Amino acid sequence: MTPVVSGMGVEVGAQAARSRALAVLRIRSRALAVALLPAAVAVVLLVGGSTGHIDGGGWGVVRWLVAGLAVLVLLSAAAIALVVVRSRPAVSPTVPIAEESAPDLYRMVRDLADRLEVPAPSAIALTPDCDSWLEDRTHPAHGPPRTEPQEEEIEGVRGLPSAHRRTPAAPVLVIGSPFLWWMRVGELRAVLAPVVAGTGPSAHPDIAAARRFVRGLDAAVAVTSSPTRGPLSRTVLGGVGWVARLLLRSCRGHAAEMERGVAAAAAERAQAVDYGLRIVAQEQVGLAYAGWDRLLTRVALPAWRMGRWPARLDAGVVAALTELSRRDRLAEGFASRLGERPACDLLEEPGAVDEAASLLAARLFHGGPAESGPDWAPVDWDEYPDEVVDRKWRTDAARLHRVLDALGVSRSSEPRASDPDGPTLARVMDHLSTEALPAVENGGAVYEGDGGPEDEAAYEGDSGPESERSAALAAGLSAELAREEAAVPAEPSAPPASGGQAGPDTALWDDGTLPLFPLQPPRTGRELLADHVAAMVCCAAMDTAGATPGLDWLDGPSLLINGERSVDLGPRVLSLIEDGDPAPLRAWLLHLGIRPEKPVRLV
């Protein structure tokens, strides 16, 4: 049963938000009054002197001192106001969706706004994340504030005819792109209901003005905190920043309560729309978030590190969550929804939108270039195993052998034997194994230019020769990777996108802070060594036993042996690098017919 909207609850939340907005505006008015006070005193003294009421004694000196102070305060206030007005508030990087490219989506949002009796959002944009919100982009730094004639009286605004009232343009509706591909149309509508309902309080002039003031102060603090300015600029902006911080601290509590009131009013108003479906849709929100996070960390991240970016990440979310529903009994009911109309059908060209969102995700989470190039190319899912997985394994294996060469490790388990025709898995196993310690040359050497102590600490607690070799090899890999990353030239900032859905809002955010949301911390030496040894094993399996590279939607790159995914390689590799025990790995290789002594092809 759909609950009846509680008008009292909506009014209480809106009234609380408006009262807090007025409190913020009063702080702004007080700051203006403080700035004008010396000027007012100077005017009184000057007028009193000209009329003879305040004359004689030292009043002439006082007048000029106060006048000078007033001019100084006014100039400082003007400078502070200019910085606040011109500072660019933080704006989320998004993929803009033009109305002509998604008429059905715009129609659904407008119908939702009509049912909620709130203004419709001014535009729609997508973010490569599992969240949705309203974002005001009418700050002067982004262009002149837009206004719209108000046809109907907004709740809580009284005393002016509707024809003479003008309200700020509605904010932009930002939708998480994974929602469009995983959710059905009805589910998306239910999830967006409380978000769209927030345009009602946002249309109130006092709330809009308070938000612009707080966002301007926040942007001014960020501008004045930049460490890349000269001494004079830092001194001048330091004073501006101090005042902006003082005002921001004064407004912070009121602004937080204002936003709580706005959220409460929006949530109460949204109770009237798809209440029962929204409860079910919230389950899909959590599932989409889990699938999106796993897809980025397990599937997209290895491709990004190889200079390739998957061009259909949102479509991959559907595949990943479908695979999850197949494996997990708790998710059995989710796959049955796939017969309903997906929300991405509301887009005219979902493939182009998915590609733009995928490129933006690579920029935000990895810091990749803004456009494709020789070392930054898109990859389709059917090409992923050969273009990413195979190349990644062979590149890692080649790096592993370069480090072994630098450490002076023999290419054969027999020092006097001639080198084989190419690199072998046996060389790696012999170096890390405790069974062949005398056959290894310079086994405990420290790689030149590495961060040795940090990597050695990863093996603290072990004291055998195998731990020293593992630490030295891990340190070498870390140093080699650091040199490779340092050799990559920095990408220049991309020009602003030209509207439509062709690219993200690059004009609204700063490329210098990328990646904004790194997915994972830097890998430790132990993790690097395990990845590289596993890559060498996979190369040997492909070249000597007919195995093939594969893509697992939940776990990323995988080794397919006779068409079946191998899931038991990791513990055997760890046994080798941590304990120096090659027996589990050798038994696994023997069982699958993999020849560790045979040379493999590397990149």
GILIN-V676235 format. One record per residue. N is the residue number from 1. RES is the residue in three letters. PHI is phi in radians with two decimals (* if undefined). D_CENTER is the distance of its C-alpha to the mean C-alpha in whole Angstrom. Layout:
BEGIN
n=(N N)
res=(RES RES)
phi=(PHI PHI)
d_center=(D_CENTER D_CENTER)
END
This chain:
BEGIN
n=(1 2 3 4 5 6 7 8 9 10 11 12 13 14 15 16 17 18 19 20 21 22 23 24 25 26 27 28 29 30 31 32 33 34 35 36 37 38 39 40 41 42 43 44 45 46 47 48 49 50 51 52 53 54 55 56 57 58 59 60 61 62 63 64 65 66 67 68 69 70 71 72 73 74 75 76 77 78 79 80 81 82 83 84 85 86 87 88 89 90 91 92 93 94 95 96 97 98 99 100 101 102 103 104 105 106 107 108 109 110 111 112 113 114 115 116 117 118 119 120 121 122 123 124 125 126 127 128 129 130 131 132 133 134 135 136 137 138 139 140 141 142 143 144 145 146 147 148 149 150 151 152 153 154 155 156 157 158 159 160 161 162 163 164 165 166 167 168 169 170 171 172 173 174 175 176 177 178 179 180 181 182 183 184 185 186 187 188 189 190 191 192 193 194 195 196 197 198 199 200 201 202 203 204 205 206 207 208 209 210 211 212 213 214 215 216 217 218 219 220 221 222 223 224 225 226 227 228 229 230 231 232 233 234 235 236 237 238 239 240 241 242 243 244 245 246 247 248 249 250 251 252 253 254 255 256 257 258 259 260 261 262 263 264 265 266 267 268 269 270 271 272 273 274 275 276 277 278 279 280 281 282 283 284 285 286 287 288 289 290 291 292 293 294 295 296 297 298 299 300 301 302 303 304 305 306 307 308 309 310 311 312 313 314 315 316 317 318 319 320 321 322 323 324 325 326 327 328 329 330 331 332 333 334 335 336 337 338 339 340 341 342 343 344 345 346 347 348 349 350 351 352 353 354 355 356 357 358 359 360 361 362 363 364 365 366 367 368 369 370 371 372 373 374 375 376 377 378 379 380 381 382 383 384 385 386 387 388 389 390 391 392 393 394 395 396 397 398 399 400 401 402 403 404 405 406 407 408 409 410 411 412 413 414 415 416 417 418 419 420 421 422 423 424 425 426 427 428 429 430 431 432 433 434 435 436 437 438 439 440 441 442 443 444 445 446 447 448 449 450 451 452 453 454 455 456 457 458 459 460 461 462 463 464 465 466 467 468 469 470 471 472 473 474 475 476 477 478 479 480 481 482 483 484 485 486 487 488 489 490 491 492 493 494 495 496 497 498 499 500 501 502 503 504 505 506 507 508 509 510 511 512 513 514 515 516 517 518 519 520 521 522 523 524 525 526 527 528 529 530 531 532 533 534 535 536 537 538 539 540 541 542 543 544 545 546 547 548 549 550 551 552 553 554 555 556 557 558 559 560 561 562 563 564 565 566 567 568 569 570 571 572 573 574 575 576 577 578 579 580 581 582 583 584 585 586 587 588 589 590 591 592 593 594 595 596 597 598 599 600 601 602 603)
res=(MET THR PRO VAL VAL SER GLY MET GLY VAL GLU VAL GLY ALA GLN ALA ALA ARG SER ARG ALA LEU ALA VAL LEU ARG ILE ARG SER ARG ALA LEU ALA VAL ALA LEU LEU PRO ALA ALA VAL ALA VAL VAL LEU LEU VAL GLY GLY SER THR GLY HIS ILE ASP GLY GLY GLY TRP GLY VAL VAL ARG TRP LEU VAL ALA GLY LEU ALA VAL LEU VAL LEU LEU SER ALA ALA ALA ILE ALA LEU VAL VAL VAL ARG SER ARG PRO ALA VAL SER PRO THR VAL PRO ILE ALA GLU GLU SER ALA PRO ASP LEU TYR ARG MET VAL ARG ASP LEU ALA ASP ARG LEU GLU VAL PRO ALA PRO SER ALA ILE ALA LEU THR PRO ASP CYS ASP SER TRP LEU GLU ASP ARG THR HIS PRO ALA HIS GLY PRO PRO ARG THR GLU PRO GLN GLU GLU GLU ILE GLU GLY VAL ARG GLY LEU PRO SER ALA HIS ARG ARG THR PRO ALA ALA PRO VAL LEU VAL ILE GLY SER PRO PHE LEU TRP TRP MET ARG VAL GLY GLU LEU ARG ALA VAL LEU ALA PRO VAL VAL ALA GLY THR GLY PRO SER ALA HIS PRO ASP ILE ALA ALA ALA ARG ARG PHE VAL ARG GLY LEU ASP ALA ALA VAL ALA VAL THR SER SER PRO THR ARG GLY PRO LEU SER ARG THR VAL LEU GLY GLY VAL GLY TRP VAL ALA ARG LEU LEU LEU ARG SER CYS ARG GLY HIS ALA ALA GLU MET GLU ARG GLY VAL ALA ALA ALA ALA ALA GLU ARG ALA GLN ALA VAL ASP TYR GLY LEU ARG ILE VAL ALA GLN GLU GLN VAL GLY LEU ALA TYR ALA GLY TRP ASP ARG LEU LEU THR ARG VAL ALA LEU PRO ALA TRP ARG MET GLY ARG TRP PRO ALA ARG LEU ASP ALA GLY VAL VAL ALA ALA LEU THR GLU LEU SER ARG ARG ASP ARG LEU ALA GLU GLY PHE ALA SER ARG LEU GLY GLU ARG PRO ALA CYS ASP LEU LEU GLU GLU PRO GLY ALA VAL ASP GLU ALA ALA SER LEU LEU ALA ALA ARG LEU PHE HIS GLY GLY PRO ALA GLU SER GLY PRO ASP TRP ALA PRO VAL ASP TRP ASP GLU TYR PRO ASP GLU VAL VAL ASP ARG LYS TRP ARG THR ASP ALA ALA ARG LEU HIS ARG VAL LEU ASP ALA LEU GLY VAL SER ARG SER SER GLU PRO ARG ALA SER ASP PRO ASP GLY PRO THR LEU ALA ARG VAL MET ASP HIS LEU SER THR GLU ALA LEU PRO ALA VAL GLU ASN GLY GLY ALA VAL TYR GLU GLY ASP GLY GLY PRO GLU ASP GLU ALA ALA TYR GLU GLY ASP SER GLY PRO GLU SER GLU ARG SER ALA ALA LEU ALA ALA GLY LEU SER ALA GLU LEU ALA ARG GLU GLU ALA ALA VAL PRO ALA GLU PRO SER ALA PRO PRO ALA SER GLY GLY GLN ALA GLY PRO ASP THR ALA LEU TRP ASP ASP GLY THR LEU PRO LEU PHE PRO LEU GLN PRO PRO ARG THR GLY ARG GLU LEU LEU ALA ASP HIS VAL ALA ALA MET VAL CYS CYS ALA ALA MET ASP THR ALA GLY ALA THR PRO GLY LEU ASP TRP LEU ASP GLY PRO SER LEU LEU ILE ASN GLY GLU ARG SER VAL ASP LEU GLY PRO ARG VAL LEU SER LEU ILE GLU ASP GLY ASP PRO ALA PRO LEU ARG ALA TRP LEU LEU HIS LEU GLY ILE ARG PRO GLU LYS PRO VAL ARG LEU VAL)
phi=(* -1.41 -1.24 -1.36 -1.15 -1.55 -1.05 -1.11 -1.12 -1.08 -1.14 -1.10 -1.12 -1.15 -1.14 -1.11 -1.14 -1.17 -1.14 -1.22 -1.10 -1.12 -1.11 -1.11 -1.17 -1.14 -1.10 -1.10 -1.16 -1.14 -1.09 -1.14 -1.11 -1.09 -1.18 -1.55 -1.04 -1.05 -1.14 -1.13 -1.11 -1.09 -1.10 -1.05 -1.15 -1.16 -1.15 -1.09 -1.21 -1.21 -1.65 1.48 -1.36 -2.16 -2.61 1.43 1.11 -1.74 -1.15 -1.12 -1.14 -1.08 -1.03 -1.23 -1.14 -1.17 -1.11 -1.11 -1.09 -1.10 -1.10 -1.09 -1.16 -1.13 -1.12 -1.13 -1.12 -1.12 -1.12 -1.10 -1.09 -1.12 -1.12 -1.12 -1.25 -1.55 -1.17 -1.55 -1.13 -1.11 -2.19 -1.17 -1.21 -2.46 -1.80 -1.22 -2.04 -1.25 -1.13 -1.19 -1.60 -2.65 -1.09 -1.16 -1.15 -1.10 -1.13 -1.10 -1.16 -1.17 -1.07 -1.12 -1.13 -1.09 -1.18 -1.45 1.06 -2.31 -1.10 -1.32 -1.00 -1.29 -2.82 -2.25 -2.45 -1.99 -2.12 -1.39 -2.76 -1.70 -2.82 -2.50 -2.81 -1.77 -2.35 -1.45 -2.13 -1.84 -1.14 -0.94 -1.16 -1.75 2.25 -1.12 -1.03 -1.66 -2.29 -2.30 -1.11 -1.72 -1.39 -2.12 -1.27 -1.34 -0.98 1.66 -1.82 -2.27 1.73 -2.18 -1.08 -1.07 -1.20 -1.78 -1.66 -2.25 -2.10 -1.07 -1.05 -1.11 -1.25 -1.48 -1.56 -1.80 -2.03 -1.16 -1.07 -1.05 -1.09 -1.14 -1.55 -1.56 -1.42 -1.46 -1.04 -1.11 -1.16 -1.09 -1.04 -1.16 -1.21 -1.40 -0.97 -1.17 -1.26 -1.11 -1.06 -1.24 -1.24 -1.08 -1.07 -1.12 -1.37 -1.22 -1.03 -1.17 -1.13 -1.10 -1.16 -1.12 -1.12 -1.10 -1.14 -1.15 -1.14 -1.14 -1.09 -1.08 -1.16 -1.13 -1.06 -1.13 -1.15 -1.29 -1.61 -1.15 -1.52 -1.67 -1.82 -1.28 -1.06 -1.15 -1.10 -1.13 -1.17 -1.14 -1.22 -1.08 -1.16 -1.08 -1.11 -1.10 -1.15 -1.10 -1.14 -1.06 -1.16 -1.15 -1.12 -1.18 -1.55 -1.01 -1.11 -1.12 -1.13 -1.12 -1.17 -1.07 -1.18 -1.13 -1.13 -1.09 -1.13 -1.13 -1.14 -1.17 -1.13 -1.17 -1.18 -1.26 -1.05 -1.37 -1.98 0.86 -1.08 -1.14 -1.18 -1.16 -1.11 -1.19 -1.14 -1.10 -1.11 -1.22 -1.09 -1.11 -1.17 -1.08 -1.10 -1.12 -1.16 -1.15 -1.09 -1.21 -1.12 -1.19 -1.34 -1.66 -1.95 -1.26 -1.04 -1.04 -1.20 -1.04 -1.16 -1.63 1.42 -2.17 -2.17 -1.02 -1.54 -2.38 -1.11 -1.16 -1.14 -1.16 -1.07 -1.07 -1.12 -1.13 -1.27 -1.14 -1.14 -1.09 -1.15 -1.29 -1.53 -1.80 -1.12 -1.22 -1.90 -1.06 -1.30 -1.28 -1.18 -1.16 -1.25 -1.14 -1.35 -1.43 -1.23 -1.30 -1.16 -1.17 -1.17 -1.31 -1.69 -1.25 -2.26 -1.07 -1.11 -1.17 -1.16 -1.07 -1.14 -1.13 -1.16 -1.17 -1.16 -1.13 -1.06 -1.11 -1.22 -1.25 -1.65 -2.20 1.44 -1.28 -1.10 -1.39 -2.37 -1.23 -2.77 -1.03 -1.87 -2.67 -2.06 -1.25 -2.42 -1.45 -1.14 -1.26 -1.67 -1.01 -1.02 -1.38 -1.44 -2.01 -1.13 -1.06 -1.13 -1.08 -1.08 -1.26 -1.17 -1.12 -1.14 -1.12 -1.13 -1.06 -1.28 -1.12 -1.19 -1.08 -1.09 -1.14 -1.41 1.36 -1.40 -1.13 -1.47 -2.42 -1.25 -1.95 -0.97 -1.54 -1.30 -1.24 -1.13 -1.20 -1.20 -2.81 -1.18 -2.24 -1.20 -1.05 -1.08 -1.17 -1.13 -1.11 -1.19 -1.55 -1.51 -1.40 -1.39 -2.28 -1.02 -1.15 -1.48 -1.86 -1.62 0.98 -1.13 -1.81 -1.15 -1.71 -1.16 -1.15 1.41 -1.63 -1.69 -0.81 -1.03 -1.14 -1.26 -1.09 -1.13 -1.16 -1.92 -1.07 1.91 -1.68 -2.26 -1.35 -1.04 -1.14 -1.22 -1.13 -1.15 -1.09 -1.13 -1.11 -1.18 -1.12 -1.12 -1.11 -1.12 -1.08 -1.17 -1.11 -1.13 -1.09 -1.16 -1.14 -1.21 -1.19 -1.37 -1.33 -1.18 -1.21 -1.40 -1.20 -1.12 -1.39 -1.18 -1.03 -1.22 -1.73 1.34 1.23 -1.95 -1.23 -2.83 -1.33 -1.35 -1.21 -1.31 -1.86 -2.59 -1.71 -1.27 -1.22 -1.85 -1.29 -1.32 -1.23 -2.30 -1.02 -1.27 -2.42 -1.21 -0.95 -1.24 -1.32 -1.06 -1.09 -1.14 -1.08 -1.12 -1.08 -1.09 -1.26 -1.15 -1.07 -1.09 -1.14 -1.10 -1.13 -1.09 -1.11 -1.14 -1.23 -1.50 -2.08 -2.29 1.30 -1.24 -2.31 -1.31 -2.49 -2.16 -1.77 -1.11 -1.77 -2.04 1.49 -0.96 -2.49 -1.71 -1.81 -2.05 0.99 1.40 -1.84 -1.30 -1.44 -2.14 -2.05 -1.42 -0.93 -1.07 -1.24 -1.15 -1.11 -1.07 -1.25 -1.42 -1.66 -1.90 1.19 -1.83 -1.54 -1.03 -1.06 -1.22 -1.14 -1.10 -1.13 -1.13 -1.12 -1.12 -1.66 1.33 -1.57 -1.73 -1.21 -1.45 -1.44 -1.12 -2.09 -1.53 -2.07 -1.40)
d_center=(38 36 37 38 36 37 37 38 35 33 35 35 31 31 34 32 29 32 34 31 30 34 33 30 32 35 34 33 37 38 36 38 41 41 40 43 45 47 47 49 51 52 53 56 57 58 59 61 63 63 65 67 66 64 66 68 67 63 62 61 59 57 57 55 53 52 51 49 47 46 45 43 41 41 40 37 36 36 34 31 31 31 28 26 27 26 22 19 17 14 13 9 9 11 13 17 19 23 25 28 25 24 28 28 24 25 29 27 25 28 31 28 28 32 33 31 33 30 29 27 23 24 21 19 15 13 9 8 7 10 11 14 15 17 16 19 19 23 23 25 23 22 25 28 28 29 31 33 36 36 39 39 39 36 36 37 38 42 45 44 45 42 43 42 39 36 32 29 27 25 21 19 18 14 14 12 13 14 16 18 19 20 21 25 25 27 24 22 24 25 21 21 24 23 20 23 25 23 25 28 28 25 28 31 31 31 28 27 28 27 24 24 26 23 20 23 24 20 19 23 22 19 21 24 22 22 24 24 27 31 33 35 31 30 33 33 29 30 32 30 27 30 31 27 26 30 29 26 27 30 28 25 27 28 25 23 27 26 23 24 27 25 23 27 29 26 26 30 30 28 30 33 31 30 30 31 29 26 27 27 23 22 22 21 17 18 19 16 13 15 16 12 11 14 14 11 13 16 16 14 13 17 17 15 17 20 19 18 16 16 17 17 14 15 19 18 17 20 22 20 21 24 25 24 27 29 29 28 31 29 27 30 30 27 28 31 29 28 31 30 28 25 23 22 25 25 23 26 24 22 21 21 18 16 17 15 12 12 12 9 7 9 8 5 5 9 10 12 15 15 18 20 22 25 22 19 21 19 21 22 22 26 26 23 26 28 25 23 25 28 27 24 27 30 28 27 31 32 30 32 35 35 34 37 39 38 39 42 42 45 44 47 48 51 51 54 53 52 48 47 46 42 40 40 39 42 41 38 40 43 41 39 42 44 47 47 47 50 49 46 46 44 42 41 40 37 35 35 33 31 29 32 32 28 29 32 31 29 33 34 37 38 41 42 42 40 37 38 38 34 33 35 33 30 30 31 28 26 28 28 24 24 26 25 21 23 25 22 23 20 19 20 18 18 20 19 19 22 21 22 19 20 16 13 14 14 17 15 13 13 13 14 11 9 7 5 4 7 8 12 14 17 19 23 26 27 24 24 28 28 25 28 31 30 29 32 34 32 34 37 37 36 39 41 41 39 36 33 29 27 24 24 21 20 21 20 23 26 30 32 36 38 36 35 31 32 31 33 32 30 32 35 33 32 36 37 34 35 38 40 41 41 43 40 39 42 43 40 41 44 44 42 44 41 43 42 45 44 42 39 37 34 32)
END
